[in-house]
Amino acid sequence: MVFLGLVHDRAVTLESAPVETMTLGWAGPVGECHAGLTRPSCSRVKLQHPRGTEIRNTRQLSMLSVEDLAQVAQAMDIDRIAPEWTGANIVFEGIPDFTQIPPGSRLIFGDGTTLAVDMENGPCRFVGEVIERHHPGKGGAFPRLAVGRRGVTGWVE
């Protein structure tokens, strides 16, 4: 892992604040606004549940790779995309095509911590808006150019 971060208050910003350590519980990262055992359903699961239905929170974490971020930055013709601009919780290095990890995969660490992969995290305009503040004229392209490279969401198992 090369980056750990927390989004403390989504109403304030999508950007994650870098942290040195992250405490994980069954509800997700302690201090993360997306943590919780359940959550209201959103547009990403609208085919399964009416919006606002209380469902199991399988979006406790946002995980990406350095390699995917670099490819998106290159496609956008910018020098880099900082992990915090994406609201990332965990960024890995050395896992090519990390976004393509199949749903249901498990990331098992040496201490037994297990993170389950839910689904690809679809690129959104909100990340593009953050990028736009750092690279004027470039952020609007993020949703289109980050397809298949936006990382995955998951939960603590």
N, C-alpha and C positions, 0 to 999 in steps of 0.2 A: 504494500500500500504506500502510495506517495502523497496522499492527501486525505485528511479527515475534516469534515465540516458539519455544521449544524445551521439550519434555518430556524431562528428563534421565533420569528413572528412573520408569517406570510403576508399579513395585512400591511406590514412595513416594507418588506422587500423579499424578493425571490432568492437573492444572493445568500449563500451560506457563509458563515463565519468560520475561518480555519480554527481547528482545535488540535492540541497535542495528543489528547487521548479521548476516547469515546466510551462511555458506559452504555452497554446494551442490556435491555431487559426484554421480557416477553412482549411488551408494548412497543419496542423499538429503541432508538437512541434516546437516552435521557436528555431532555432539553430541546428536542427536535419538535417543531410544530406539526409535523406529519406523523408523529408517534401516536399510538393508541391501539387497543385491541380491535376496535371497530372504527368505521368511518362512514360518512354518508356517501352513497354511490354518486359517481360523476359521469360525465359524457363518455369516458373511456369504457364503461361497462353498461351503456344505455341499452344494448340489445338484451342484456340479462336482467336488469333491474331498473325500475323507474327512478329517475334522478331523486336523490335525497333518501333512498332506502338505506337503512342501517345494514352494513355488510361487514364481513371480516376485513380487517385492514391488511391488505397484502402490498400496500404502497408505503410501508414504514421507512424505507430506504431508497435512495437514488444512487446507483453505482455506475461508474463509467471507467473508461481506460484512457491512459495518456495517448495511446495510438489512435483511438477513435477521435479524440479531441483534436489531435494534430491533423488528421485527415480532413476534418470539417473546417478547421482554420485555413488549411491550404486551399480547399475548394472556395472558401469565402475571400481568399486573397488578403488574409490578415496574418500577422506574425504568430498569434496564439489565441486560444480561448482559455482563460483562467477557469479552473474548476469551480471556484465560488460563483462565477457568473451564471452557471447552470443550476445552481442550488444543489450541487453534488454533496453527498454524505461521505462516499468512499470512492477514491480513484485508484485503480490498479495500474501497474506497469508490467509489460511482458505477457499480456494475454491478447494476442492478435484477434481482431474481429470480436471483441468482448460483447458487443451488442447482440451478436448472433447466438449467444448462449441460449439453449432452448428453455422455455418456461418449464418449471419444475426441477431444474438443476439445483444442486446444493453446492455451496462453497463452504468447505469444512476446514477450519483452521486447526493448528497444532494443539491449542488448548481446548478443543472440542466445540468452540463457538461455530454455529452453523447458520448460514444465511441462505434462504430459499429464494430462487428467482421467480418472480411473478410473470412479467412480460416486458417487452421492449417499451421503453419510455418514449412515447411519441414526441417529436420536436414541436415546440410551441412558440407562439409569438412573444411570450413573456421573456424567454431567454433572449430572443432577438432584440427586444427592447433594451435589455441590459447591455448586450453587445453594442448596440447602437450608441449608447452613451460613451463607450470607449473607442469605437471606430465608426464615426458618423458616415452614413450612407451605406453601411455594410450589414447592419443587423437584420434588416427585412428579409434577407436571403436565408437566414438561419433555418426556418422551418422546412424549406425546400431542400437545402443542401445537407441537412443533418439526418435525413431519413436513413434508417439503418445504422446510424452511428451515434445515437443519443444516449446509449446506455440502457440499463434495465432498472426496473423497480423490484423490490423484494421485501421480505420480512425476516425477523429473527425466529429461528426454529429451535 
